[in-house]
Amino acid sequence: MRPVAQLLHNKFVVVLGDSIQRSVYKDLVIILQRDAYLSLSQLKTKGEFSFEQDCLVEGGRLGQMNNGTAYREVRQYRTDHHLIRFYFVTQVFSRYVESILADFEQGIKPDLVIMNSCVWDISRYSHHWALEYKENLNKFFMKLKTILPEESLVVWNMTMPLGKKILGGFLVPEIEHMGPSLRFDVIEANYFGATLANKFGFDVLDLHFQFRFSLQHRMKDGVHWNAVAHRKITCLLLEHVSQAWGVELPKLDQINAENRRPLPENHSWQTATSSAPARYPVRYSRNQRCFYPPVMPAIRYNYGPVWTQGQRMVNGFRSQYCHGDLPPHMTAGYHQNFERETFYRGANNSAAAPYWPVNNLVTKQNHRNPYTRERLHPYRY
């Protein structure tokens, strides 16, 4: 799509992470070319030689296909004015990640880094993962902070909700007993990652919070998500990137609403939040008044208890701390009602979702405008 192509014009975007982040990369690649969703086969396939005119640089089918921690896959989509690269990683900081950061240090610096590493870290390397995971997070963020220039934007994606029953390829038979508890461990790991990323001045996109009531878009394996969910992730990322870079995206919803055909006045149009929507009168047509339906504003969860930053740090989870010690977005219904059915907005007003004062979805930092830095030549590799 044209707005996306303009936003990422002459930008070097790097995506690091597991199979979910690979789908984030794929959705970015496909939305740069046409307005379409990823197919089911595209979501499931890994290590292919080419996807939508990209190329496999390393690993994948060029090497040995497996579900182990040593699996590698590096992909790249390049045009004259766009460069997007994906690295498959199974640990937030390792010798392999150090080699990736060395490439950034010696070569071209990325303008945007989208990163997540969690599920593999807390399941495949150690049963007592908390201390090692926090140490690796600290090492990774510290190294990234020293390598990247100030104008580079780093977004840490928090891990999305896991299901009760997990069938992912990473869950080998040796650790199948960890499956039922992983969805709770992810919440704790998310807190560690978000807190440390914010400490180092990086941005945090809380996908766990955003998709906690969108479980119908999760695949049957309990780990991966469908194309609709990934398009929503892409929209959230691009919206935040545009705000951080000071770029105003077109309000497509308002444009579409203004171009719709008018509805008759007696049309029954109700929503979960308003039984009498505002009407926009127009000229009389055939003795019948018409109106254009307005664009309903996004529902803001601004009625719950506020968590102020600076509260006691969390070193444990369920056994040592009660709900009052954790940010409310990590405790609201996650234990009792996490696997609830489809959530209908407006139907649960008695238990309004809490919010984080910084932002419902994103912890934002101040960024320099990268558009002051021009590239005179397109990318050539």
C-alpha beads as a LAMMPS data file, in Angstrom:
LAMMPS data file: protein, C-alpha beads

381 atoms
380 bonds

1 atom types
1 bond types

-500.0 500.0 xlo xhi
-500.0 500.0 ylo yhi
-500.0 500.0 zlo zhi

Masses

1 110.0

Atoms # bond

1 1 1 0.000 0.000 0.000
2 1 1 1.210 3.464 -0.823
3 1 1 1.107 5.003 2.709
4 1 1 3.181 2.097 4.042
5 1 1 5.669 2.392 1.192
6 1 1 6.028 6.113 1.869
7 1 1 6.466 5.598 5.606
8 1 1 9.234 3.026 5.104
9 1 1 10.800 4.791 2.111
10 1 1 14.610 4.484 2.234
11 1 1 14.375 2.755 5.611
12 1 1 16.210 -0.336 6.790
13 1 1 13.843 -2.476 8.901
14 1 1 15.056 -5.459 10.926
15 1 1 12.777 -8.051 12.533
16 1 1 14.278 -10.492 15.041
17 1 1 12.468 -13.314 16.767
18 1 1 10.675 -16.620 16.456
19 1 1 8.039 -17.894 14.016
20 1 1 5.513 -15.250 15.071
21 1 1 7.990 -12.488 14.274
22 1 1 8.662 -14.218 10.950
23 1 1 4.972 -13.765 10.146
24 1 1 5.298 -10.111 11.209
25 1 1 8.072 -9.800 8.634
26 1 1 6.016 -11.564 5.969
27 1 1 3.013 -9.339 6.535
28 1 1 5.211 -6.253 6.196
29 1 1 6.582 -7.594 2.924
30 1 1 3.189 -8.365 1.473
31 1 1 1.587 -5.074 2.546
32 1 1 4.372 -3.162 0.797
33 1 1 3.338 -4.785 -2.472
34 1 1 -0.425 -5.163 -2.368
35 1 1 -3.437 -5.005 -0.082
36 1 1 -3.795 -8.700 0.750
37 1 1 -3.630 -11.032 3.715
38 1 1 -1.172 -13.841 4.251
39 1 1 -2.479 -17.229 3.213
40 1 1 -2.532 -20.164 5.623
41 1 1 0.288 -21.901 3.767
42 1 1 2.404 -18.741 3.882
43 1 1 1.892 -18.499 7.626
44 1 1 2.886 -22.132 8.192
45 1 1 5.813 -22.399 5.767
46 1 1 9.318 -21.726 7.021
47 1 1 12.697 -21.668 5.334
48 1 1 11.338 -21.378 1.773
49 1 1 13.726 -20.134 -0.912
50 1 1 11.504 -17.198 -1.845
51 1 1 8.439 -15.483 -0.401
52 1 1 6.743 -12.664 -2.331
53 1 1 9.948 -11.675 -4.160
54 1 1 12.196 -11.868 -1.103
55 1 1 15.178 -14.193 -0.845
56 1 1 16.537 -16.661 1.659
57 1 1 19.983 -15.435 2.666
58 1 1 21.036 -18.051 5.208
59 1 1 19.706 -21.188 6.854
60 1 1 16.258 -22.562 6.123
61 1 1 16.265 -24.881 3.110
62 1 1 19.812 -23.798 2.360
63 1 1 20.798 -25.791 5.430
64 1 1 19.143 -28.439 7.569
65 1 1 15.465 -28.031 8.458
66 1 1 14.753 -28.834 12.108
67 1 1 12.927 -27.654 15.221
68 1 1 16.029 -27.306 17.356
69 1 1 17.599 -24.300 19.013
70 1 1 20.349 -24.277 16.369
71 1 1 17.909 -23.596 13.510
72 1 1 18.804 -20.518 11.479
73 1 1 16.860 -18.520 8.942
74 1 1 17.761 -15.114 7.497
75 1 1 15.439 -13.539 4.944
76 1 1 15.602 -10.259 3.071
77 1 1 13.215 -8.224 0.939
78 1 1 14.929 -5.524 -1.081
79 1 1 13.829 -2.943 -3.619
80 1 1 15.417 0.331 -4.718
81 1 1 13.927 2.112 -1.696
82 1 1 13.016 -0.584 0.841
83 1 1 15.066 -3.060 2.799
84 1 1 13.487 -5.452 5.307
85 1 1 15.467 -8.254 6.912
86 1 1 14.426 -11.060 9.246
87 1 1 16.593 -13.105 11.611
88 1 1 15.203 -16.207 13.297
89 1 1 16.528 -16.372 16.859
90 1 1 15.691 -18.737 19.710
91 1 1 17.440 -16.834 22.499
92 1 1 17.453 -13.116 23.198
93 1 1 21.232 -13.048 23.651
94 1 1 23.682 -15.659 22.397
95 1 1 26.765 -15.955 20.223
96 1 1 24.545 -15.927 17.164
97 1 1 22.755 -12.748 18.304
98 1 1 26.167 -11.200 19.007
99 1 1 27.147 -11.924 15.385
100 1 1 23.974 -10.188 14.201
101 1 1 24.738 -7.143 16.314
102 1 1 28.295 -7.175 14.967
103 1 1 26.846 -6.912 11.448
104 1 1 24.898 -3.827 12.546
105 1 1 28.015 -2.341 14.130
106 1 1 30.194 -2.845 11.075
107 1 1 27.593 -2.273 8.363
108 1 1 24.530 -0.201 7.715
109 1 1 22.542 0.745 10.814
110 1 1 18.841 -0.195 10.869
111 1 1 16.293 2.587 11.148
112 1 1 13.725 0.326 12.788
113 1 1 14.284 -2.806 14.877
114 1 1 11.302 -4.999 15.823
115 1 1 12.277 -7.626 18.356
116 1 1 10.858 -10.391 20.537
117 1 1 12.352 -13.496 22.090
118 1 1 10.575 -15.213 24.934
119 1 1 8.874 -18.594 24.443
120 1 1 12.023 -20.448 23.404
121 1 1 14.048 -18.741 26.141
122 1 1 11.768 -19.878 28.953
123 1 1 11.173 -23.424 27.694
124 1 1 14.164 -24.832 25.819
125 1 1 17.194 -23.711 27.782
126 1 1 16.462 -24.078 31.489
127 1 1 13.651 -24.941 33.884
128 1 1 14.813 -22.091 36.123
129 1 1 14.789 -19.527 33.388
130 1 1 14.002 -16.248 35.158
131 1 1 17.490 -15.203 36.223
132 1 1 19.182 -16.209 32.963
133 1 1 16.451 -14.551 30.896
134 1 1 16.787 -11.251 32.746
135 1 1 20.556 -11.331 32.389
136 1 1 20.310 -11.997 28.645
137 1 1 17.761 -9.214 28.233
138 1 1 20.057 -6.811 30.016
139 1 1 23.045 -7.837 27.862
140 1 1 21.045 -7.551 24.636
141 1 1 19.561 -4.131 25.384
142 1 1 22.908 -2.786 26.608
143 1 1 24.705 -3.968 23.469
144 1 1 21.945 -2.670 21.202
145 1 1 22.037 0.701 22.946
146 1 1 25.745 1.115 22.258
147 1 1 25.559 0.037 18.607
148 1 1 22.536 1.848 17.221
149 1 1 22.442 5.587 16.604
150 1 1 20.090 7.775 18.600
151 1 1 17.597 8.153 15.753
152 1 1 17.066 4.393 15.361
153 1 1 13.712 3.188 16.665
154 1 1 13.599 -0.070 18.633
155 1 1 10.231 -1.700 19.412
156 1 1 10.077 -4.644 21.795
157 1 1 7.019 -6.783 21.048
158 1 1 5.618 -8.449 24.143
159 1 1 4.724 -12.104 23.659
160 1 1 1.125 -12.830 22.708
161 1 1 -1.181 -15.016 24.857
162 1 1 -0.548 -18.745 24.731
163 1 1 -3.230 -21.429 24.928
164 1 1 -3.835 -24.076 27.564
165 1 1 -2.750 -26.820 25.178
166 1 1 0.330 -26.131 23.072
167 1 1 1.292 -28.062 19.966
168 1 1 4.078 -25.833 18.661
169 1 1 7.178 -27.312 17.041
170 1 1 9.402 -25.849 19.736
171 1 1 7.645 -27.981 22.385
172 1 1 9.624 -31.177 21.917
173 1 1 8.627 -34.302 23.899
174 1 1 11.305 -33.645 26.523
175 1 1 9.533 -30.484 27.717
176 1 1 5.892 -31.337 27.050
177 1 1 5.220 -31.201 30.793
178 1 1 5.896 -27.451 30.689
179 1 1 3.074 -26.772 28.230
180 1 1 0.226 -26.047 30.700
181 1 1 2.283 -23.552 32.727
182 1 1 3.902 -21.678 29.833
183 1 1 0.986 -19.268 29.441
184 1 1 1.592 -18.062 33.004
185 1 1 5.376 -17.972 32.620
186 1 1 4.948 -15.757 29.557
187 1 1 3.192 -13.115 31.653
188 1 1 6.116 -12.966 34.046
189 1 1 8.649 -12.931 31.221
190 1 1 6.696 -10.167 29.493
191 1 1 7.026 -8.034 32.593
192 1 1 10.789 -8.541 32.695
193 1 1 11.175 -7.690 29.001
194 1 1 8.923 -4.632 29.061
195 1 1 10.492 -3.225 32.214
196 1 1 14.065 -3.600 30.979
197 1 1 13.269 -2.299 27.485
198 1 1 11.665 0.780 29.000
199 1 1 14.668 1.217 31.316
200 1 1 17.025 1.333 28.319
201 1 1 14.826 3.823 26.480
202 1 1 13.283 1.434 23.963
203 1 1 9.619 1.267 23.027
204 1 1 7.320 -1.550 24.117
205 1 1 4.292 -2.805 22.198
206 1 1 2.043 -4.784 24.545
207 1 1 0.592 -7.395 22.201
208 1 1 -0.389 -9.586 25.151
209 1 1 -2.740 -6.884 26.402
210 1 1 -4.061 -6.110 22.943
211 1 1 -4.941 -9.699 22.015
212 1 1 -6.153 -10.977 25.371
213 1 1 -9.763 -10.797 24.137
214 1 1 -8.993 -11.802 20.527
215 1 1 -8.267 -15.456 21.198
216 1 1 -10.566 -16.487 18.358
217 1 1 -7.739 -15.455 16.005
218 1 1 -5.265 -17.857 17.595
219 1 1 -4.449 -21.083 15.769
220 1 1 -5.341 -24.498 17.147
221 1 1 -1.740 -25.110 18.159
222 1 1 -2.136 -22.537 20.926
223 1 1 0.902 -20.510 19.809
224 1 1 0.485 -19.026 16.344
225 1 1 -2.098 -16.560 15.043
226 1 1 -4.039 -16.133 11.821
227 1 1 -3.632 -13.542 9.086
228 1 1 -6.194 -11.141 10.562
229 1 1 -4.260 -10.958 13.826
230 1 1 -0.996 -10.369 12.001
231 1 1 -2.491 -7.570 9.953
232 1 1 -3.619 -5.958 13.197
233 1 1 -0.078 -6.299 14.562
234 1 1 1.250 -4.629 11.408
235 1 1 -1.214 -1.764 11.766
236 1 1 -0.262 -1.246 15.418
237 1 1 3.440 -1.232 14.563
238 1 1 3.070 1.152 11.635
239 1 1 0.848 3.487 13.629
240 1 1 3.401 3.693 16.396
241 1 1 6.296 4.117 13.973
242 1 1 4.490 6.979 12.240
243 1 1 3.893 8.696 15.587
244 1 1 7.512 8.227 16.671
245 1 1 8.788 9.635 13.369
246 1 1 6.263 12.462 13.258
247 1 1 4.530 11.238 10.104
248 1 1 0.779 11.695 9.786
249 1 1 -0.927 8.750 8.131
250 1 1 -4.176 9.277 6.190
251 1 1 -7.329 8.592 8.143
252 1 1 -8.646 5.852 5.896
253 1 1 -11.636 5.057 8.111
254 1 1 -12.916 8.611 7.874
255 1 1 -12.356 8.670 4.120
256 1 1 -14.298 5.446 3.681
257 1 1 -17.107 6.712 5.883
258 1 1 -17.489 9.892 3.865
259 1 1 -17.651 7.899 0.637
260 1 1 -20.343 5.498 1.840
261 1 1 -23.837 5.718 0.497
262 1 1 -26.272 7.328 2.945
263 1 1 -28.554 5.137 5.017
264 1 1 -32.251 5.881 5.517
265 1 1 -33.256 7.561 8.752
266 1 1 -35.296 4.591 9.916
267 1 1 -32.413 2.180 9.433
268 1 1 -31.831 0.120 12.579
269 1 1 -28.211 0.711 13.403
270 1 1 -27.070 -0.081 16.898
271 1 1 -23.717 -0.621 18.515
272 1 1 -22.553 -1.996 21.796
273 1 1 -21.534 1.457 22.996
274 1 1 -24.250 3.719 21.646
275 1 1 -27.932 3.120 21.047
276 1 1 -28.467 6.524 19.398
277 1 1 -25.516 7.409 17.162
278 1 1 -25.056 10.937 15.922
279 1 1 -26.608 11.563 12.530
280 1 1 -25.352 13.712 9.739
281 1 1 -28.322 15.214 7.868
282 1 1 -28.083 15.687 4.103
283 1 1 -30.460 16.811 1.425
284 1 1 -33.897 15.297 1.208
285 1 1 -34.116 12.558 -1.367
286 1 1 -37.431 11.107 -2.426
287 1 1 -39.124 12.544 0.660
288 1 1 -36.794 10.625 2.938
289 1 1 -34.123 12.043 5.224
290 1 1 -30.774 10.275 5.117
291 1 1 -27.622 10.346 7.182
292 1 1 -24.091 9.123 6.917
293 1 1 -23.073 6.792 9.745
294 1 1 -20.175 8.327 11.665
295 1 1 -16.959 6.555 12.370
296 1 1 -17.263 5.135 15.859
297 1 1 -14.329 6.206 18.037
298 1 1 -11.984 3.581 19.371
299 1 1 -12.972 2.344 22.811
300 1 1 -10.461 3.464 25.394
301 1 1 -10.063 1.383 28.519
302 1 1 -9.642 4.365 30.830
303 1 1 -11.808 3.373 33.749
304 1 1 -9.748 0.848 35.640
305 1 1 -7.172 1.274 38.403
306 1 1 -3.973 3.041 37.467
307 1 1 -0.548 1.457 37.865
308 1 1 2.119 4.073 38.522
309 1 1 5.621 3.303 37.420
310 1 1 8.133 2.899 40.221
311 1 1 6.223 0.311 42.225
312 1 1 8.053 -2.646 43.716
313 1 1 9.889 -4.767 41.174
314 1 1 8.705 -8.326 40.633
315 1 1 11.175 -11.139 41.240
316 1 1 8.577 -13.880 41.518
317 1 1 5.050 -14.317 40.314
318 1 1 2.217 -16.279 41.815
319 1 1 3.710 -17.458 45.085
320 1 1 5.211 -14.221 46.428
321 1 1 3.092 -11.418 45.088
322 1 1 -0.560 -10.575 45.079
323 1 1 -2.387 -8.639 42.407
324 1 1 -1.717 -5.337 44.110
325 1 1 2.006 -5.605 43.427
326 1 1 1.694 -6.103 39.692
327 1 1 0.595 -3.675 36.996
328 1 1 -3.164 -4.122 36.541
329 1 1 -2.820 -4.990 32.840
330 1 1 -1.008 -8.153 33.990
331 1 1 -3.568 -9.243 36.556
332 1 1 -6.998 -8.353 35.170
333 1 1 -8.659 -11.690 34.562
334 1 1 -5.560 -13.531 33.436
335 1 1 -5.778 -16.287 36.044
336 1 1 -9.494 -16.940 36.276
337 1 1 -10.928 -15.794 32.947
338 1 1 -7.979 -15.939 30.579
339 1 1 -9.575 -18.513 28.267
340 1 1 -12.970 -16.859 28.148
341 1 1 -15.197 -16.938 25.129
342 1 1 -15.554 -14.093 22.636
343 1 1 -15.543 -10.738 24.400
344 1 1 -18.308 -8.321 23.493
345 1 1 -17.386 -4.725 24.058
346 1 1 -19.825 -2.861 26.227
347 1 1 -21.224 -6.052 27.735
348 1 1 -18.773 -6.216 30.645
349 1 1 -19.007 -2.659 31.954
350 1 1 -18.930 -3.863 35.550
351 1 1 -15.327 -5.060 35.092
352 1 1 -13.787 -2.453 32.826
353 1 1 -10.277 -3.254 31.688
354 1 1 -7.513 -1.285 33.423
355 1 1 -4.994 0.817 31.592
356 1 1 -1.369 1.831 31.825
357 1 1 -1.025 5.642 32.087
358 1 1 1.678 5.771 29.419
359 1 1 -0.471 4.153 26.755
360 1 1 -2.785 1.203 26.455
361 1 1 -0.558 -0.511 23.949
362 1 1 2.775 1.248 23.650
363 1 1 5.443 2.583 25.976
364 1 1 6.755 5.528 23.997
365 1 1 10.112 7.261 24.096
366 1 1 11.242 10.535 22.588
367 1 1 12.856 10.063 19.181
368 1 1 14.696 12.242 16.762
369 1 1 13.136 12.664 13.337
370 1 1 14.917 10.198 11.011
371 1 1 13.741 12.094 7.943
372 1 1 16.453 14.663 8.540
373 1 1 18.916 12.014 7.446
374 1 1 18.720 11.480 3.678
375 1 1 20.129 8.622 1.685
376 1 1 21.404 9.752 -1.654
377 1 1 21.670 6.272 -3.087
378 1 1 19.293 3.331 -2.980
379 1 1 20.263 0.113 -1.263
380 1 1 22.530 -2.074 -3.351
381 1 1 23.742 -5.482 -2.178

Bonds

1 1 1 2
2 1 2 3
3 1 3 4
4 1 4 5
5 1 5 6
6 1 6 7
7 1 7 8
8 1 8 9
9 1 9 10
10 1 10 11
11 1 11 12
12 1 12 13
13 1 13 14
14 1 14 15
15 1 15 16
16 1 16 17
17 1 17 18
18 1 18 19
19 1 19 20
20 1 20 21
21 1 21 22
22 1 22 23
23 1 23 24
24 1 24 25
25 1 25 26
26 1 26 27
27 1 27 28
28 1 28 29
29 1 29 30
30 1 30 31
31 1 31 32
32 1 32 33
33 1 33 34
34 1 34 35
35 1 35 36
36 1 36 37
37 1 37 38
38 1 38 39
39 1 39 40
40 1 40 41
41 1 41 42
42 1 42 43
43 1 43 44
44 1 44 45
45 1 45 46
46 1 46 47
47 1 47 48
48 1 48 49
49 1 49 50
50 1 50 51
51 1 51 52
52 1 52 53
53 1 53 54
54 1 54 55
55 1 55 56
56 1 56 57
57 1 57 58
58 1 58 59
59 1 59 60
60 1 60 61
61 1 61 62
62 1 62 63
63 1 63 64
64 1 64 65
65 1 65 66
66 1 66 67
67 1 67 68
68 1 68 69
69 1 69 70
70 1 70 71
71 1 71 72
72 1 72 73
73 1 73 74
74 1 74 75
75 1 75 76
76 1 76 77
77 1 77 78
78 1 78 79
79 1 79 80
80 1 80 81
81 1 81 82
82 1 82 83
83 1 83 84
84 1 84 85
85 1 85 86
86 1 86 87
87 1 87 88
88 1 88 89
89 1 89 90
90 1 90 91
91 1 91 92
92 1 92 93
93 1 93 94
94 1 94 95
95 1 95 96
96 1 96 97
97 1 97 98
98 1 98 99
99 1 99 100
100 1 100 101
101 1 101 102
102 1 102 103
103 1 103 104
104 1 104 105
105 1 105 106
106 1 106 107
107 1 107 108
108 1 108 109
109 1 109 110
110 1 110 111
111 1 111 112
112 1 112 113
113 1 113 114
114 1 114 115
115 1 115 116
116 1 116 117
117 1 117 118
118 1 118 119
119 1 119 120
120 1 120 121
121 1 121 122
122 1 122 123
123 1 123 124
124 1 124 125
125 1 125 126
126 1 126 127
127 1 127 128
128 1 128 129
129 1 129 130
130 1 130 131
131 1 131 132
132 1 132 133
133 1 133 134
134 1 134 135
135 1 135 136
136 1 136 137
137 1 137 138
138 1 138 139
139 1 139 140
140 1 140 141
141 1 141 142
142 1 142 143
143 1 143 144
144 1 144 145
145 1 145 146
146 1 146 147
147 1 147 148
148 1 148 149
149 1 149 150
150 1 150 151
151 1 151 152
152 1 152 153
153 1 153 154
154 1 154 155
155 1 155 156
156 1 156 157
157 1 157 158
158 1 158 159
159 1 159 160
160 1 160 161
161 1 161 162
162 1 162 163
163 1 163 164
164 1 164 165
165 1 165 166
166 1 166 167
167 1 167 168
168 1 168 169
169 1 169 170
170 1 170 171
171 1 171 172
172 1 172 173
173 1 173 174
174 1 174 175
175 1 175 176
176 1 176 177
177 1 177 178
178 1 178 179
179 1 179 180
180 1 180 181
181 1 181 182
182 1 182 183
183 1 183 184
184 1 184 185
185 1 185 186
186 1 186 187
187 1 187 188
188 1 188 189
189 1 189 190
190 1 190 191
191 1 191 192
192 1 192 193
193 1 193 194
194 1 194 195
195 1 195 196
196 1 196 197
197 1 197 198
198 1 198 199
199 1 199 200
200 1 200 201
201 1 201 202
202 1 202 203
203 1 203 204
204 1 204 205
205 1 205 206
206 1 206 207
207 1 207 208
208 1 208 209
209 1 209 210
210 1 210 211
211 1 211 212
212 1 212 213
213 1 213 214
214 1 214 215
215 1 215 216
216 1 216 217
217 1 217 218
218 1 218 219
219 1 219 220
220 1 220 221
221 1 221 222
222 1 222 223
223 1 223 224
224 1 224 225
225 1 225 226
226 1 226 227
227 1 227 228
228 1 228 229
229 1 229 230
230 1 230 231
231 1 231 232
232 1 232 233
233 1 233 234
234 1 234 235
235 1 235 236
236 1 236 237
237 1 237 238
238 1 238 239
239 1 239 240
240 1 240 241
241 1 241 242
242 1 242 243
243 1 243 244
244 1 244 245
245 1 245 246
246 1 246 247
247 1 247 248
248 1 248 249
249 1 249 250
250 1 250 251
251 1 251 252
252 1 252 253
253 1 253 254
254 1 254 255
255 1 255 256
256 1 256 257
257 1 257 258
258 1 258 259
259 1 259 260
260 1 260 261
261 1 261 262
262 1 262 263
263 1 263 264
264 1 264 265
265 1 265 266
266 1 266 267
267 1 267 268
268 1 268 269
269 1 269 270
270 1 270 271
271 1 271 272
272 1 272 273
273 1 273 274
274 1 274 275
275 1 275 276
276 1 276 277
277 1 277 278
278 1 278 279
279 1 279 280
280 1 280 281
281 1 281 282
282 1 282 283
283 1 283 284
284 1 284 285
285 1 285 286
286 1 286 287
287 1 287 288
288 1 288 289
289 1 289 290
290 1 290 291
291 1 291 292
292 1 292 293
293 1 293 294
294 1 294 295
295 1 295 296
296 1 296 297
297 1 297 298
298 1 298 299
299 1 299 300
300 1 300 301
301 1 301 302
302 1 302 303
303 1 303 304
304 1 304 305
305 1 305 306
306 1 306 307
307 1 307 308
308 1 308 309
309 1 309 310
310 1 310 311
311 1 311 312
312 1 312 313
313 1 313 314
314 1 314 315
315 1 315 316
316 1 316 317
317 1 317 318
318 1 318 319
319 1 319 320
320 1 320 321
321 1 321 322
322 1 322 323
323 1 323 324
324 1 324 325
325 1 325 326
326 1 326 327
327 1 327 328
328 1 328 329
329 1 329 330
330 1 330 331
331 1 331 332
332 1 332 333
333 1 333 334
334 1 334 335
335 1 335 336
336 1 336 337
337 1 337 338
338 1 338 339
339 1 339 340
340 1 340 341
341 1 341 342
342 1 342 343
343 1 343 344
344 1 344 345
345 1 345 346
346 1 346 347
347 1 347 348
348 1 348 349
349 1 349 350
350 1 350 351
351 1 351 352
352 1 352 353
353 1 353 354
354 1 354 355
355 1 355 356
356 1 356 357
357 1 357 358
358 1 358 359
359 1 359 360
360 1 360 361
361 1 361 362
362 1 362 363
363 1 363 364
364 1 364 365
365 1 365 366
366 1 366 367
367 1 367 368
368 1 368 369
369 1 369 370
370 1 370 371
371 1 371 372
372 1 372 373
373 1 373 374
374 1 374 375
375 1 375 376
376 1 376 377
377 1 377 378
378 1 378 379
379 1 379 380
380 1 380 381
